Amino acid sequence: MSTHPSRPSYAAVLRVPHARRTFTAALAARLSYGTVSLAVLLSVTRATGSWAVSGLVLSLFGATTVFLMPLRAALIDAHGPRRALLPMSVLYGALLTVLAVLTWSPGAPAAAVAGAAALAGCCAPPLGPVMRALWFELVADRALVQRAYSLDGVAEELLYVSGPALVGGLMAVAPPAAGILLSAALNTAGTCALVTSPAMTAPRPAARGERQPARVRGLLPPVAVALAVGLALSSVELLVMAFATERSYDPALVPWVLGALSAGSALGGLANGALRWRTTARARLYRFATALGLTLAAAALAPGLWTLTGVMALAGAFVAPALTTAYLLADESATEATRTRAGAWVNMAVNTGSSGGAMAMGLLIGRVPLEVCFLLAGGVAVLPAVVAGRRIRDAPAVL
């Protein structure tokens, strides 16, 4: 299940045996995560009539999805994706269906809705880490692995952009709960296609015999950078809105600024995968994080919204490269028996940072000058590189 192309390219990635089928199936299943959050938020709000309840339900769903991801990834490493992934997806789909039924009409009991959402999050299959582990097995050429990871990261980002639009279109003809059913169907159907792909192997012998927690040297740097990037990016969303409000710009312009950030990230991710780097993955990781932080800090000097848009596009150019390199470094640090877990820890760090950054910045905005807030967001992204030589370099982590 490998190839050695003479000229690594994105087309070469998709020419790897079984790559197109496997990647398409994984993307279809992962589209579920781009649709489900908005669908849950809107359907629970409609069913309960309370934004507070919908916020609580979404928080529970997000917390169980994110914080239990390493545990679900450990099950996949231990039993193999073919055995462990499909039961998770079927349970996830079934619980989302229960949630959709509960929220189809107004008057849903809040406790039952919250319980169904929390249980569904517990079962969400870690499809991103699984696909990245498969790339590592499918592709023998390490330069091509970098390109595969970049393609994967950009495609995943596009799913999170297109998912809400898909839910919005569905709401024109059906209640919001139909978006939850769509999420369940996408996840289960895509996972079924993924586990039947010829690329999906049986349980790895090392994983089958593993009984003790595996220690992986070098995992903490990519996890720390992923956490910092998540913190910085979720802060930026609030900062852009506050910037527009403070300077009396039309709030409708804010999505365009954030869209520039996403566009810059997509272009940066593609460029990162296309280049042949001479530096180590760890050195690149810290440089990308530093460049992102310095660019966000420079946004404090933006005189207007259009300048800020340009700065955000430039900052975005370092986002996908930083996260792609974090995943690549985590996988390089892992063994065959821990590769899915390693990716899951990075994934969890990004999502944890995304939640924490928005909360922290929400408390700061209005209490300190906006320029200081931009500097703090940039400083968070730079911090892992600043302390790299002390605490997180070569530190072991228990998976």
Secondary structure, DSSP 8 states (H G I E B T S, - for coil): -----SS--HHHHHHSTTHHHHHHHHHHHHHHHHHHHHHHHHHHHHHHS-HHHHHHHHHHHHHHHHHTHHHHHHHHHHH-HHHHHHHHHHHHHHHHHHHHHHTSSS---HHHHHHHHHHHHHH---HHHHHHHHHHHH---HHHHHHHHHHHHHHHHHHHHHHHHHHHHHTTTS-THHHHHHHHHHHHHHHHHHHTSTT-----HHHHT--S--EEET-HHHHHHHHHHHHHHHHHHHHHHHHHHHTT--GGGHHHHHHHHHHHHHHHHHHHHHS---S-HHHHHHHHHHHHHHHHHHGGG--SHHHHHHHHHHHHTTHHHHHHHHHHHHHHHS-TTTHHHHHHHHHHHHHHHHHHHHHHHHHHBTTB-HHHHHHHHHHHHHHHHHSIIIIITT-EEE-
